[in-house]
Amino acid sequence: DEAVSLMRGKVGEPIDLAIVRKGENKPLNIHIIRGIITIESVYAKKIGDDILYIRVASFDQKVADDVEKEIKKMQASTKGIILDLRNNPGGLLDQAVGLVDLFVDEGVIVSQKGRKKSDEKAYSASKSATITKVPMVVLINGGSASASEIVSGALQDHKRAVLLGENTFGKGSVQVVLPITEKEAIKLTIARYYLPSGRTIQAVGVKPDIKVLPGEVKTHENGFSIKEADLKKHLEEELVKVNGTKETKKEEKKEKKDIITPEMMNKDIQLKEAVDIIKALVIIKG
């Protein structure tokens, strides 16, 4: 906190930083200009031809609208959705409710109950807001808290999505800050959030349907993984008959920013498992 307060200042003003690194005798000096950092809370990528990957980093004021735009943009070709809420610390409750409402057409999304009757509220889904019913997998972990737990828990209770990953943080309380004096205040917990099934998130979190620890996809023990097409003298004309076109090295190396490649998935076993589940659900749904 002390370091952050020293670095804060007016936009456009310069600041010199000395970074001390382990194993280095001299600090690394960096000259930067202060500015406003804009962080995108939502971004989407395609996996293959028909899976939409949506990452929500936090629940700010436009999350529900941004997710809706991304879904509608690729709705015609989308057969499955992966919603990534890993390490999402939460944010605005109305955005969490709005996000769930895109996928659930009726029923309670979340409710809060406290000591006072006035603290009790319930938020429900509306059919008019639902925009897709394709199979879903939600990725969660210990860094998924508060609003992200409401979203994942509600989708799980409504049997709208398969939850994959690790147990969430367990932040399901409603808090208010009450001023005592001009310079002092007290934070009180006045209620708890409850999921559609009636269970609480507080100190318990949301358990995934399928537990998968983070890591890379393991290769074969002997390290030998090669196909005919990888060989120098493979029969290219036979590949043309099967695939319709010749594959070139340039095409293999070409990567688009809006696409998640198999190589990228191999570095994230949770995402790889989510893709496999989506493919299975699409086949079952027909």
Sequence and secondary structure as in RCSB ss.txt:
>XXXX:A:sequence
DEAVSLMRGKVGEPIDLAIVRKGENKPLNIHIIRGIITIESVYAKKIGDDILYIRVASFDQKVADDVEKEIKKMQ
ASTKGIILDLRNNPGGLLDQAVGLVDLFVDEGVIVSQKGRKKSDEKAYSASKSATITKVPMVVLINGGSASASEI
VSGALQDHKRAVLLGENTFGKGSVQVVLPITEKEAIKLTIARYYLPSGRTIQAVGVKPDIKVLPGEVKTHENGFS
IKEADLKKHLEEELVKVNGTKETKKEEKKEKKDIITPEMMNKDIQLKEAVDIIKALVIIKG
>XXXX:A:secstr
 HHHHHH   TT EEEEEE  TT SS EEEEEE       SEEEEEETTTEEEEEE  B TTHHHHHHHHHHHTT
TT SEEEEE TT   B HHHHHHHHHTT  SSEEEEEEESSGGG EEEE  GGG    S EEEEE TT  THHHH
HHHHHHHTT SEEEES      EEEEEEESSSS EEEEEEEEEE TTS B TTT    SEE         TT   
  GGGSTT  HHHHHHHHSS   HHHHH   TTB  HHHHHT HHHHHHHHHHHHHHHHH 
